[in-house]
Every structure is written in C-alpha cells, then in structure tokens.
Amino acid sequence: MKYVAITGISSDVLSELARGTVKTIEIQSPHNFFAVLKLKPGDIAFLTGTSFRDVMAGTKGILSKVIEKSVFMHRSFQCTGPYHEECEHMCAQIQLRAVGFGVVRMCEQGELGMPLVVEVGEIPYFDAH
C-alpha cells in the first residue's frame, strides 16, 4: 500500500505509539507540514525516525491512523531591549494511533511542496526488529 510519510520523528514518540498510546504531535517542519495537509482523519500515515532525505527501501516505521488533525497560526513574541518582534508561522497537530509496523519498498519523492509518498509492506509484530 502507498502512504504519506512523516519523517524525522523522535524515538520517544515512536516508542509511545508502538505501545498503543494515542499520541498528538505538533508538526512545524515544511516537508512534514505538506504531508499533514494531505492527510485527513481516518487516513493511515507512515511514521519513521529516519530523516526526509534518508528514507529509502528498507526503512522501518510505524503505520498510524490519523484520529484528528488541526492546522493553525502560531505567534511568538521576542523582546530584546527596546525592540519587540512578532513572528507568525503555520503549525499542524495530528493525533495518531498505531495500527501496525511496516518497511518501505519504494519511495515517490514529488516536487517541492508535495509530501513524500512511500509504498510500504506491512510486517507482523513478531517479525519487526
């Protein structure tokens, strides 16, 4: 099956997902942000700790179902002496639940602004290492 990939996820988050915990993560990196924009509740995503450029055939990860998604504007303020600076950027939060483990068979890297799509073979829990 083909899935949208969310890459560079911390090992702590992946461990919590693997234990069956529902986990909400905040996405700010551009490549993952574009991936989340393509997902909707009920879709399955492939999550891996491997960085975006290093995902290739053989990369292992967790297949997770999107329970909820929200996209919002995040504002931050910084004060340095008499100067005040306001910065805005888009963020996304997705709530996920693991549904299985998988290994990448093939990657489809599209053009700029498109998510990384991977063909994943599901692996039974007892075969995952």
Solvent accessible surface area in square Angstrom, and as a share of the most:
residue,aa,sasa,rsa
1,M,149,0.67
2,K,111,0.47
3,Y,21,0.08
4,V,22,0.13
5,A,3,0.02
6,I,0,0.00
7,T,2,0.01
8,G,48,0.46
9,I,17,0.09
10,S,61,0.39
11,S,83,0.54
12,D,105,0.54
13,V,25,0.14
14,L,29,0.15
15,S,52,0.34
16,E,48,0.22
17,L,0,0.00
18,A,45,0.35
19,R,171,0.62
20,G,47,0.45
21,T,58,0.34
22,V,51,0.29
23,K,49,0.21
24,T,65,0.38
25,I,16,0.08
26,E,81,0.36
27,I,8,0.04
28,Q,96,0.43
29,S,41,0.27
30,P,94,0.59
31,H,61,0.27
32,N,10,0.05
33,F,28,0.12
34,F,74,0.31
35,A,0,0.00
36,V,0,0.00
37,L,80,0.40
38,K,111,0.47
39,L,5,0.03
40,K,130,0.55
41,P,82,0.51
42,G,42,0.40
43,D,40,0.20
44,I,48,0.25
45,A,0,0.00
46,F,0,0.00
47,L,0,0.00
48,T,2,0.01
49,G,41,0.40
50,T,43,0.25
51,S,54,0.35
52,F,59,0.24
53,R,211,0.77
54,D,78,0.41
55,V,8,0.05
56,M,120,0.54
57,A,68,0.53
58,G,46,0.45
59,T,15,0.09
60,K,98,0.41
61,G,10,0.10
62,I,11,0.06
63,L,2,0.01
64,S,0,0.00
65,K,88,0.37
66,V,1,0.00
67,I,64,0.32
68,E,106,0.48
69,K,59,0.25
70,S,52,0.33
71,V,55,0.32
72,F,69,0.29
73,M,99,0.44
74,H,72,0.32
75,R,140,0.51
76,S,47,0.30
77,F,145,0.61
78,Q,115,0.51
79,C,84,0.50
80,T,88,0.51
81,G,66,0.64
82,P,112,0.70
83,Y,163,0.62
84,H,142,0.64
85,E,107,0.48
86,E,94,0.42
87,C,66,0.40
88,E,82,0.37
89,H,66,0.29
90,M,86,0.38
91,C,0,0.00
92,A,0,0.00
93,Q,65,0.29
94,I,0,0.00
95,Q,53,0.24
96,L,0,0.00
97,R,115,0.42
98,A,25,0.19
99,V,82,0.47
100,G,20,0.19
101,F,43,0.18
102,G,0,0.00
103,V,37,0.21
104,V,3,0.02
105,R,147,0.54
106,M,92,0.41
107,C,39,0.23
108,E,66,0.30
109,Q,101,0.45
110,G,53,0.51
111,E,135,0.61
112,L,181,0.90
113,G,26,0.25
114,M,93,0.41
115,P,10,0.06
116,L,4,0.02
117,V,37,0.21
118,V,0,0.00
119,E,47,0.21
120,V,2,0.01
121,G,4,0.04
122,E,114,0.51
123,I,42,0.21
124,P,65,0.41
125,Y,166,0.63
126,F,168,0.70
127,D,67,0.35
128,A,33,0.26
129,H,184,0.82
